[in-house]
Amino acid sequence: MPKRTCTANDCEDPAIGRGLCRKHYSRWWRHGATDDPQPSPEATCSFDGCGEPVKARGWCQTHYRRWQRHGDPEARLRIRNSGTPEERWWARVKRDGPIPAHRPDLGPCWPWDGPVNWAGYGWFSNENGRSVGAHRWGFEHFVGPLRKGFEPDHLCRNPPCVRFDHLEAVTHQVNVQRSRVAKWVGMDCVIEGCGRAAKVRGVCQKHYQRQWRASRR
């Protein structure tokens, strides 16, 4: 089977992700385009009232780092430690999420309105200032501690959901098996314009492999 080459103009290097070689993939990740824009020394951040020099994607260092961490250049770098951990946790919970098509009996999901990782799982700063899974913290706080070797599994198959009665304590092996063979009934890949059936973590097999490769670099 012939190796795929980079789809960028006049590039014949091997493709490693999104149909791009390592060089063009890095440019796309940093600048949002495969060309190599060189901002002028006078260029400033595109956010109103910022005025700091451009780092990447038309943003300054601060806004660029916020986008890298939270997917939103306007997000705060840290969740403010105001109130108790329970109060801070509830402040990030939305209770008007979708109802799982394959398990309507579970009721609506509670999406996490805070920092998430590439797979969609929320992050939460616990009592010790350590970042932990938002769904895991909610389960252990409201349901009970997890036994050694157990972890919370989403019955709703919705990674951002932190509703503790949508979770079940299972071993890692069972969690992985369920994730691989989950029946994503009526659900398509969450990647815009894909249209393939979701297989793992809400995305199709093709996009899951791409995300996994990108996370390893």
C-alpha positions in Angstrom: 0.0 0.0 0.0 1.6 3.3 -1.1 2.4 5.8 1.7 0.2 8.9 1.8 2.0 12.1 1.1 1.3 15.6 2.4 -1.7 17.4 0.8 -0.1 20.8 1.2 1.0 22.4 -2.1 4.2 21.1 -3.6 5.0 18.9 -0.6 5.9 15.3 -1.0 6.8 14.4 2.6 4.9 11.6 4.3 1.6 12.5 5.9 1.4 12.0 9.7 -2.0 13.6 10.6 -4.9 15.4 8.9 -3.2 14.5 5.6 -0.3 16.8 6.4 3.4 16.1 7.0 5.0 17.0 10.3 6.1 20.5 9.2 2.7 21.5 7.8 0.8 19.8 10.6 2.8 21.9 13.1 2.0 25.1 11.1 -1.7 24.2 11.0 -1.8 23.6 14.8 0.0 26.8 15.6 -1.3 29.2 13.0 -4.5 27.6 11.8 -3.1 27.4 8.2 -0.5 25.3 6.4 1.4 28.3 5.1 4.1 30.0 7.2 2.8 33.4 8.1 5.4 35.8 9.6 3.7 38.5 11.6 5.3 41.9 11.4 7.1 43.0 14.6 4.4 45.7 14.9 1.5 43.2 14.8 -0.6 43.1 17.9 -3.1 40.6 19.4 -6.5 40.6 17.5 -8.5 40.9 20.8 -9.8 44.3 21.5 -7.9 46.2 24.1 -5.0 43.7 24.3 -2.2 45.3 22.4 0.4 42.6 23.1 2.7 41.3 20.3 1.4 38.5 18.2 2.5 35.0 19.1 0.4 32.7 16.9 -3.0 32.6 15.2 -3.2 36.3 15.4 -3.1 36.2 19.3 -0.6 37.2 21.9 1.1 34.7 24.2 -1.6 34.8 26.8 -4.6 34.3 24.5 -2.7 31.6 22.5 -1.9 29.6 25.7 -5.5 29.9 26.8 -6.6 28.4 23.5 -4.1 25.6 23.9 -5.3 24.7 27.4 -9.0 25.3 27.1 -9.9 25.5 23.4 -11.0 29.1 24.0 -8.6 32.1 23.9 -10.9 34.1 26.2 -11.0 31.4 29.0 -9.1 32.0 32.2 -5.9 30.1 32.7 -7.0 28.8 36.1 -10.4 28.2 37.7 -10.6 30.8 40.5 -10.5 29.2 44.0 -13.5 30.9 45.3 -15.9 28.9 47.5 -15.7 25.3 48.5 -14.7 22.6 46.0 -18.4 21.5 45.8 -19.5 25.1 45.0 -16.8 25.4 42.3 -17.8 22.1 40.8 -21.5 23.0 40.6 -20.6 26.3 39.1 -19.2 24.5 36.1 -22.2 22.1 35.6 -25.0 22.6 33.1 -28.1 20.5 33.7 -29.7 21.0 30.4 -27.7 18.6 28.3 -29.0 16.1 25.7 -30.8 12.9 26.6 -28.9 9.8 25.4 -30.7 8.3 22.4 -29.7 4.7 23.4 -30.6 5.2 27.1 -33.4 7.8 27.4 -34.2 6.4 30.9 -31.1 8.0 32.2 -32.4 11.5 31.7 -30.5 14.5 30.4 -26.7 14.7 30.7 -24.9 17.4 32.7 -22.2 18.8 30.4 -19.1 20.2 32.0 -18.7 23.9 31.3 -15.0 24.1 32.0 -11.6 22.9 30.8 -11.6 19.6 28.9 -9.0 17.4 27.4 -8.8 16.4 23.7 -11.3 13.5 24.3 -13.9 15.8 25.9 -13.5 14.8 29.5 -13.6 17.7 32.0 -10.8 18.8 34.3 -11.4 20.0 37.8 -9.0 21.4 40.5 -9.6 19.5 43.6 -9.1 20.4 47.3 -5.3 20.0 46.9 -5.1 22.1 43.7 -4.5 19.0 41.6 -6.2 18.6 38.3 -8.5 15.5 38.2 -11.3 14.3 36.0 -14.4 16.4 36.7 -16.7 13.3 36.4 -14.5 11.3 38.7 -14.4 14.0 41.3 -18.2 14.3 41.2 -18.7 10.5 41.5 -16.4 10.1 44.4 -17.8 13.2 46.2 -21.5 12.5 45.8 -21.6 8.6 45.4 -18.6 7.3 47.3 -14.9 6.5 46.9 -13.8 4.2 44.1 -12.3 0.9 45.1 -8.8 0.2 44.0 -8.6 -0.7 40.3 -12.0 0.8 39.5 -12.9 3.9 37.5 -16.2 5.6 36.5 -17.7 4.6 33.2 -20.2 6.8 31.3 -23.4 4.9 30.7 -24.6 7.8 28.6 -21.5 7.5 26.4 -21.0 11.3 26.6 -17.5 12.2 27.8 -18.3 15.8 28.9 -21.2 14.6 31.1 -20.5 14.8 34.9 -23.9 13.6 36.1 -22.9 11.1 38.8 -25.9 8.8 38.2 -24.8 8.4 34.6 -21.6 6.8 35.9 -20.9 3.3 37.0 -17.8 2.0 38.8 -16.1 -0.7 36.7 -12.6 -2.0 36.1 -10.4 -0.4 33.5 -10.7 -3.5 31.3 -14.5 -3.4 31.3 -14.4 0.4 30.6 -12.2 -0.2 27.6 -14.3 -3.1 26.3 -17.5 -1.0 26.6 -15.9 1.9 24.9 -14.8 -0.3 21.9 -18.1 -2.1 21.5 -20.5 0.6 22.6 -23.6 0.8 20.5 -23.7 4.4 19.3 -27.2 4.0 18.1 -28.3 6.9 15.9 -25.1 8.8 16.6 -22.7 10.1 14.0 -19.1 11.2 14.4 -19.0 14.6 16.2 -16.4 15.9 13.8 -18.2 18.4 11.6 -18.9 17.2 8.0 -17.8 13.6 8.7 -21.1 11.7 8.6 -19.6 8.4 9.6 -21.0 6.3 12.4 -19.5 7.0 15.8 -17.4 4.1 17.2 -15.2 5.3 20.0 -15.6 8.3 22.3 -18.2 9.9 20.0 -16.0 9.9 16.9 -15.6 7.5 14.0 -12.7 5.1 13.8 -10.8 7.2 11.3 -10.9 10.4 13.4 -10.2 8.5 16.6 -7.0 7.2 15.1 -6.0 10.7 14.0 -6.7 12.1 17.4 -4.7 9.4 19.1 -1.7 10.0 16.8 -1.8 13.7 17.4 -2.0 13.2 21.2 1.2 11.1 21.0 3.3 13.9 19.4 
